[in-house]
Amino acid sequence: YVSLEFAQMFRRFGSQVTVVEKSPRLIGREDEDVSAAILSILENEGITVHLGAGDIGFARQGSDIAVTFTAGKAPAVGSHVLLAVGRTPNTDDLGLDKAGVELDKRGFIVVDDQLRTSVPGIWAMGDCNGKGAFTHTSYNDYEIVAANLLDSDPRRVSDRIEAYALYTDPPLGRCGMTEAAVRKSGRRALVGQRPMTRVGRAVEKGETQGFMKILADADTNEILGCSVLGPGGDEAIHCVLDLMYAKAPISTLARAMHIHPNVSELLPTIAQELKPLA
């Protein structure tokens, strides 16, 4: 995610940018249609993307760096290389072993659903506990710990719904389950989708790349998840996220009147046109 944000940023600064990805598609945790749309957005800006790259290596080439990958492919040569290979928690110098605080095999502090560690009286919040690695999840960690310690309010990590954004332009806003996760769950589901080319606000702005998609349970009408890739997608997603927290059925969204002209005004329309997930 960070690598794609930086790729687009430096391309807009005027740099020639090449993305070398080991996986067969970008942002593999997302649905395939989202990955394909992000790929199209980046390529439309002149970013070169190599997918399914194997045997990645690095070598000096004069004052530049050559990135080699997959036998027979020409190396990508540039002045700088950004490696986006995940995160390692910065817990190795905290003396946690002396306090008896348990770590997992990756170095994250092991916590329960209320963020207690293995030692009574010690709690772990933020990136060190491996429960989110976002600013918003870290702040929510604080709220959970404060509620339990100070307010006798048993808030839990499991109460929150997964939500995050990819800050490319246009951004991707995501909450709840992906289509792939819904299929894997085996439940009967409904899905609705609308391209940004059919969203008036997006057309007005001349930013019609992307789409919106909503998933709901066919038996209970529970909203399962949503993806909004398009202008204001990181904001519009909260229309669905808040309804999920309220445990409102999809019919609540379908009957809502949103303000025109706005990207989110098409979310009720999508909710009215759901079809069985094939």
Secondary structure, 3 states (H helix, E strand, C coil): CHHHHHHHHHHHCCCCCEEECCCCCCCCCCCHHHHHHHHHHHHHCCCEEECCCCCCEEEEECCEEEEECCCCCCCEEECCCCCCCCCCCCCCCCCHHHHCCCECCCCCECCCCCCECCCCCCECCHHHHCCCCCHHHHHHHHHHHHHHHHCCCCCCHHHCCCEEEECCCCCEEEEECCHHHHHHHCCCEEEEEEEHHHCHHHHHHCCCCCEEEEEEECCCCEEEEEEEECCCHHHHHHHHHHHHHCCCEHHHHHCCCCCCCCHHHHHHHHHHCCEECC
